[in-house]
Amino acid sequence: MSKSFSTLSKRGNNLATTPARIDSEIFIEASQNLYCPIENPNGSFPLNIAENHLMASKIKDRITLITKNNAIPDWVLNYTHLLGNPDVRMEIATFMEAYLCGCPISHDTIGLSAGASAVIEASSFVLANTGDVVVIPAPSYPMYTNDLGLKSDVTRYDLQTHYDIKEINSGSLISIASLEQTWDELKAQGKRFKILLITSPDNPTGYRYNETELKELAHWCIEHEVHMIVNEIYALSLIETSVVTSKNNEDVTFSSFAKLMNELKSDYLHLWYAFSKDFAMSGLRIGVVHSLNEAFIKGFENVNVPHLVSNLTQWVVGELLKDNTFLKPYIAENKLRLTHSYKLVIEHLEKINVPYYSSKGSFFVWADFSQYLEEKNDEGEKQLWLDIYKNTGVLLTPGIGFMHQKKGCFRIVFTAVPFEHLEVSMHRMTTYFSNRNQLKSD
């Protein structure tokens, strides 16, 4: 160990030696060798990071127009409210009422932090004690582990929702019975089930929780004094299932958790949102928490000091949200482009008989490549993941980070590259597996 590591705390040492996620280093390699049909035809396709490149140019043009045609107000250069500028929060509340939540939202019930990760970290710090448990339906977002645990020291418990993908198609991701079982298991271990965290639409499956499911889960949480948080970061990134040819293409109407919060008025119900995904601005870092728990909002305000959103970002987003003539067509086009790219991916998966879950939203296809594993363990999954990348340039997210029990499942981010590049990446990948199938049959 070098001398520099010995100067760090135990936490610092662990952070310096442990990657934030398994695909971090390879992502950097792939992103420095991006495919270009003219300049780099043998380049890579990093389909492992959840960014919305389908709509980025629209947002860039809009922000350019805002900064060109409007003078920056004086307040941008000053300190502002720790929950976010009140006028900007009013604009966000109005936007949420109209496009996201479908119910009244007061700006006093929302706070802004520098991205979804900051919202998650600050929320867990206020809601849970050291060692408390956050139960998350798995497979789920890998970075929840760090966002919840690095500073708040909250433990992640992965409640397995399925083994085979076909199990999702038969019903809900989680049931009250599974929550009761988890409650009893954690209690027997002397641990406290403090938070239930779900994402809707889900990452990585794209599952949408319906109103009935949300209500059942909320009532259970209130009865057990468990905080229920719904992350709706992909709330406007929905798949038009009626135009997608698949085995499970029934439409599920998106229902925001905010409507249920408004109805039940409980201190145990909370919602997260961010502009990074629906509005293709992950680099601007602006996340939102909404809660009717006044004590939570006050605590969040005080812990939020290191997580404040740049005033310039707040102002730009506030101006963008004022224009309904931009918002309505933008949201509609986002849905069309998402559906178009999603359909391309599943059509290619069907060519090589790879099972997948019929997504209802988000940026992902959750697909089962386990038939191609040499060994059905973590090492076998990692090897297949690297083989796909080395032979095709297509970088997926392996299921290891999602805490999924079955080996060989991968997440495909179909918004990570332009549609024309996605076409090339899927052709490369299906050709690779078709050749493998041919060699196997020979």
C-alpha positions in Angstrom: 0.0 0.0 0.0 1.4 3.4 -0.9 2.0 6.0 1.8 -0.8 8.2 0.5 -3.4 5.6 1.4 -2.2 5.4 5.0 -3.0 9.1 5.4 -6.7 8.5 4.9 -9.5 7.5 7.2 -10.9 3.9 6.9 -13.8 5.4 4.9 -11.4 7.3 2.7 -9.2 4.2 2.2 -12.2 2.2 1.1 -13.4 4.9 -1.3 -9.9 5.2 -2.8 -9.6 1.5 -3.5 -13.2 0.5 -4.4 -14.9 1.6 -7.7 -18.3 3.3 -7.3 -19.7 0.7 -9.7 -18.3 -2.3 -11.6 -18.5 -0.7 -15.0 -17.0 2.7 -14.2 -13.5 2.1 -15.6 -14.7 0.4 -18.8 -17.3 3.2 -19.3 -14.5 5.7 -19.4 -12.6 3.6 -21.9 -15.7 3.2 -24.1 -16.7 6.8 -23.9 -13.3 7.9 -25.1 -13.7 5.6 -28.2 -17.2 6.5 -29.3 -18.5 5.1 -32.6 -18.7 7.5 -35.5 -19.7 6.1 -38.9 -17.1 8.3 -40.6 -14.3 9.0 -38.2 -14.4 6.0 -35.9 -16.5 3.2 -37.5 -15.0 0.6 -35.1 -15.8 2.6 -32.1 -17.7 1.7 -28.9 -21.3 2.0 -27.7 -21.5 2.7 -24.0 -25.1 1.5 -23.3 -24.6 1.3 -19.6 -25.2 4.8 -18.3 -28.7 6.2 -18.0 -28.5 9.4 -20.0 -31.1 10.7 -22.5 -29.2 11.4 -25.7 -32.3 11.2 -27.7 -33.5 14.6 -26.5 -30.3 16.3 -25.5 -30.1 18.5 -28.6 -33.7 19.8 -27.9 -32.8 20.8 -24.4 -29.4 22.3 -25.4 -31.2 24.5 -28.0 -33.8 25.6 -25.5 -31.3 26.5 -22.8 -29.2 28.4 -25.4 -32.3 30.4 -26.4 -33.1 31.2 -22.7 -29.6 32.5 -21.9 -29.5 34.5 -25.1 -32.8 36.2 -24.8 -33.0 36.8 -21.1 -30.9 38.8 -18.7 -29.7 36.9 -15.7 -31.5 38.2 -12.6 -29.5 39.7 -9.7 -30.5 36.9 -7.2 -28.5 34.4 -9.2 -25.3 35.8 -7.8 -26.5 35.7 -4.2 -27.3 33.1 -1.6 -30.8 31.9 -1.7 -33.2 29.7 0.3 -31.7 26.4 1.4 -34.6 24.5 -0.2 -34.1 26.4 -3.4 -35.2 29.8 -4.7 -38.9 30.2 -3.8 -39.9 31.5 -7.3 -38.2 28.6 -8.9 -39.8 26.1 -6.5 -43.2 27.7 -7.4 -42.4 27.0 -11.1 -41.4 23.5 -10.3 -44.5 22.9 -8.2 -46.7 24.2 -11.1 -44.9 21.9 -13.5 -45.4 18.9 -11.2 -49.1 19.6 -10.8 -49.7 19.9 -14.5 -47.4 17.2 -16.0 -46.3 14.8 -13.3 -48.5 14.5 -10.2 -52.0 15.5 -11.2 -52.8 17.0 -7.8 -52.0 20.3 -5.9 -48.3 20.8 -5.0 -47.2 23.6 -2.7 -43.7 24.9 -3.2 -43.3 24.7 0.6 -43.4 20.9 0.3 -40.5 20.6 -2.1 -36.8 21.0 -1.8 -34.1 21.1 -4.4 -30.7 19.4 -4.2 -27.7 19.0 -6.6 -29.1 16.0 -8.4 -31.0 12.8 -7.5 -28.0 11.4 -5.6 -27.9 14.4 -3.3 -31.7 14.2 -2.7 -31.3 10.5 -1.8 -28.4 11.1 0.5 -30.0 14.0 2.3 -33.3 12.2 2.6 -31.8 9.1 4.2 -29.8 11.2 6.6 -33.0 12.9 7.9 -35.3 9.8 7.9 -33.1 7.0 9.2 -30.5 6.3 11.9 -27.2 4.5 11.5 -27.8 0.8 10.8 -31.5 1.2 9.9 -32.5 -0.8 6.8 -33.8 0.5 3.5 -35.7 -2.3 1.7 -35.5 -2.1 -2.1 -37.2 -4.4 -4.6 -34.3 -6.1 -6.5 -32.9 -6.0 -9.1 -32.4 -2.3 -8.6 -30.2 0.8 -9.2 -26.6 -0.1 -8.1 -25.7 3.4 -6.9 -28.5 3.3 -4.3 -25.9 1.5 -2.1 -23.5 4.4 -2.0 -26.2 7.2 -2.1 -27.8 5.7 1.0 -24.9 4.2 2.9 -21.7 6.3 2.4 -22.7 9.1 4.7 -26.0 8.1 6.3 -24.7 4.6 7.1 -28.0 3.1 6.2 -28.1 -0.6 5.2 -29.5 -1.7 1.8 -31.7 -4.9 1.8 -32.5 -6.3 -1.6 -36.0 -7.9 -1.7 -35.8 -10.2 -4.7 -38.8 -9.6 -7.0 -38.1 -12.4 -9.5 -35.6 -15.0 -10.6 -36.8 -15.5 -14.2 -38.0 -12.5 -16.2 -41.2 -14.3 -17.0 -42.1 -14.1 -13.3 -42.5 -10.3 -13.6 -45.1 -10.7 -16.3 -47.3 -12.7 -14.1 -48.0 -10.0 -11.5 -46.7 -7.3 -9.2 -43.0 -6.8 -8.4 -43.6 -7.0 -4.7 -46.4 -8.2 -2.4 -47.6 -7.4 1.1 -46.7 -11.0 2.0 -43.1 -10.4 0.9 -43.0 -7.2 3.0 -44.3 -9.1 6.0 -41.7 -11.8 5.5 -38.9 -9.2 5.2 -40.2 -7.4 8.3 -40.1 -10.6 10.4 -36.6 -11.6 9.0 -35.1 -8.2 9.8 -36.8 -8.1 13.2 -35.3 -11.5 14.1 -31.9 -10.1 13.2 -32.4 -7.1 15.5 -32.6 -4.7 12.6 -35.1 -2.0 11.9 -37.0 -1.9 8.6 -37.1 1.9 8.3 -37.7 2.8 4.6 -39.3 1.1 1.6 -37.8 2.6 -1.6 -39.3 1.8 -5.0 -38.7 3.3 -8.4 -41.6 3.8 -10.8 -41.0 3.3 -13.7 -38.5 0.9 -12.4 -34.8 0.7 -13.0 -33.8 -1.7 -14.6 -37.1 -3.5 -15.5 -39.2 -0.5 -16.6 -42.1 -1.8 -14.5 -44.8 0.8 -13.7 -46.6 0.4 -10.3 -50.3 1.0 -10.7 -52.5 3.0 -8.3 -53.8 -0.1 -6.5 -50.3 -1.4 -5.8 -49.1 1.9 -4.5 -52.1 2.2 -2.2 -51.6 -1.2 -0.7 -47.9 -0.6 -0.1 -48.6 2.9 1.4 -51.1 1.5 3.9 -48.8 -1.2 4.9 -46.0 1.3 5.5 -48.1 3.7 7.4 -49.4 0.9 9.7 -45.8 -0.3 10.3 -44.4 3.3 10.7 -42.1 2.7 7.7 -41.2 5.6 5.4 -42.2 4.9 1.8 -40.4 6.7 -0.9 -41.2 6.5 -4.5 -38.5 7.7 -7.0 -40.3 9.0 -10.1 -37.2 10.1 -11.9 -38.5 8.5 -15.1 -42.1 9.6 -14.7 -42.3 11.3 -18.1 -40.1 8.8 -19.9 -42.9 6.3 -20.8 -43.1 3.6 -23.5 -46.1 3.7 -25.8 -46.9 0.0 -25.3 -49.8 0.0 -27.7 -47.3 0.3 -30.7 -44.7 -2.1 -29.4 -45.0 -5.7 -30.6 -44.4 -7.9 -27.6 -45.9 -10.7 -25.5 -46.9 -8.3 -22.7 -47.9 -5.0 -24.3 -51.0 -4.1 -22.3 -50.8 -0.4 -21.3 -50.5 0.6 -17.7 -51.5 4.2 -16.9 -48.8 6.0 -15.0 -50.0 7.0 -11.5 -47.9 9.4 -9.5 -47.4 8.7 -5.9 -48.1 12.4 -5.2 -51.8 11.8 -5.7 -51.9 9.2 -3.0 -49.8 11.4 -0.7 -52.3 14.2 -1.2 -55.1 11.8 -0.4 -53.6 10.2 2.7 -51.8 13.2 4.2 -49.2 10.9 6.0 -45.9 11.9 7.4 -44.5 8.5 6.1 -44.9 9.1 2.4 -42.4 10.9 0.2 -41.5 11.4 -3.5 -38.3 12.0 -5.4 -37.9 13.5 -8.8 -35.1 14.9 -10.9 -34.7 16.6 -14.3 -31.7 14.5 -15.4 -33.6 11.8 -17.3 -36.9 13.2 -18.7 -35.2 16.5 -19.6 -31.8 15.1 -20.7 -29.9 17.4 -18.3 -28.0 15.0 -16.0 -25.0 17.4 -16.0 -27.0 20.3 -14.6 -27.7 18.5 -11.3 -31.2 19.4 -10.1 -33.2 16.9 -8.0 -36.5 17.4 -6.1 -37.9 15.9 -3.0 -41.7 16.3 -2.2 -43.1 15.6 1.3 -46.0 16.7 3.4 -44.0 15.9 6.5 -43.1 19.4 7.8 -40.4 18.2 10.1 -38.8 16.3 7.4 -38.8 19.3 5.0 -37.2 21.4 7.8 -34.6 18.8 8.5 -33.9 18.5 4.8 -33.5 22.2 4.5 -30.8 22.2 7.2 -28.8 19.2 5.9 -29.0 20.5 2.3 -26.4 23.2 2.7 -23.6 21.2 0.9 -26.1 20.0 -1.7 -27.4 23.3 -3.0 -28.2 23.6 -6.7 -26.4 26.4 -8.5 -28.6 29.5 -8.7 -27.8 29.7 -12.4 -29.1 26.2 -13.0 -32.2 27.0 -10.9 -33.0 30.0 -12.9 -32.5 28.3 -16.3 -34.8 25.4 -15.3 -37.4 27.8 -13.9 -37.4 29.7 -17.2 -37.7 26.5 -19.2 -40.6 25.3 -17.1 -42.6 28.5 -17.7 -43.1 27.7 -21.4 -46.0 25.2 -22.0 -45.7 25.7 -25.7 -42.3 24.0 -25.4 -43.1 21.4 -22.6 -46.1 19.7 -24.2 -44.6 18.9 -27.6 -41.2 18.0 -25.9 -42.8 15.5 -23.6 -44.8 13.9 -26.5 -41.7 13.7 -28.7 -39.6 12.2 -25.8 -42.2 9.4 -25.6 -42.2 8.8 -29.3 -38.4 8.6 -29.5 -38.1 6.4 -26.5 -40.7 4.0 -28.0 -38.9 3.9 -31.3 -35.5 3.1 -29.7 -37.0 0.5 -27.3 -38.8 -1.2 -30.2 -35.5 -1.5 -32.1 -33.8 -3.2 -29.2 -36.5 -5.8 -28.4 -36.8 -6.7 -32.1 -33.1 -7.6 -32.2 -33.4 -9.5 -28.9 -36.2 -11.6 -30.4 -34.0 -12.5 -33.3 -31.6 -14.3 -31.0 -34.3 -15.6 -28.6 -33.1 -13.6 -25.6 -36.0 -13.1 -23.0 -36.7 -9.6 -21.9 -39.2 -7.8 -19.7 -41.7 -5.7 -21.7 -40.8 -2.3 -20.3 -43.5 0.3 -19.6 -41.1 3.2 -19.0 -37.6 4.4 -18.2 -34.5 4.0 -20.5 -33.9 0.3 -20.2 -34.5 -3.2 -21.4 -33.8 -5.9 -18.8 -32.7 -8.9 -20.8 -31.7 -12.5 -19.9 -28.5 -13.7 -21.7 -28.0 -16.6 -19.2 -28.1 -19.2 -22.0 -24.7 -17.9 -23.1 -23.0 -18.3 -19.8 -20.0 -20.6 -19.6 -20.3 -20.6 -15.8 -23.5 -19.7 -14.0 -21.9 -17.5 -11.3 -20.6 -13.9 -10.9 -17.4 -14.7 -12.7 -19.3 -16.3 -15.6 -21.6 -13.2 -15.9 -18.6 -10.9 -15.8 -16.8 -12.9 -18.5 -19.8 -12.8 -20.8 -20.2 -9.1 -20.2 -16.5 -8.5 -21.2 -16.8 -10.8 -24.2 -19.7 -8.8 -25.6 -17.8 -5.6 -25.2 -14.5 -6.9 -26.6 -16.2 -8.4 -29.7 -18.8 -5.8 -30.4 -17.9 -2.6 -28.6 -21.3 -2.7 -27.0 -21.0 -2.0 -23.2 -24.0 -3.2 -21.1 -24.6 -3.1 -17.4 -24.2 -6.5 -15.7 -26.7 -7.8 -13.3 -24.2 -8.1 -10.5 -24.5 -4.5 -9.5 -28.3 -4.8 -9.4 -28.2 -7.5 -6.7 -30.0 -9.9 -8.9 -29.9 -13.6 -7.9 -30.0 -15.1 -11.4 -26.7 -14.7 -13.4 -26.6 -13.6 -17.0 -29.1 -10.7 -16.9 -28.0 -7.4 -18.3 -29.5 -3.9 -18.6 -29.5 -2.2 -22.0 -29.8 1.6 -22.0 -31.4 2.3 -25.3 -31.2 6.1 -24.9 -27.5 6.3 -24.4 -26.6 6.9 -28.1 -28.5 8.4 -31.1 -31.0 6.1 -32.8 -28.7 5.6 -35.9 -25.9 4.5 -33.6 -28.2 2.2 -31.7 -29.1 0.5 -34.9 -25.4 -0.3 -35.5 -24.8 -1.5 -32.0 -27.8 -3.9 -32.0 -26.8 -5.3 -35.4 -23.3 -5.9 -34.0 -24.6 -7.6 -30.9 -27.1 -9.9 -32.7 -24.5 -10.8 -35.3 -22.1 -11.8 -32.5 -24.7 -14.0 -30.8 -26.0 -15.5 -34.0 -22.4 -16.5 -34.9 -22.1 -18.1 -31.4 -25.3 -20.0 -31.9 -24.1 -21.2 -35.3 -20.8 -22.4 -33.9 -22.6 -24.2 -31.1 -24.9 -25.9 -33.6 -22.0 -27.0 -35.8 
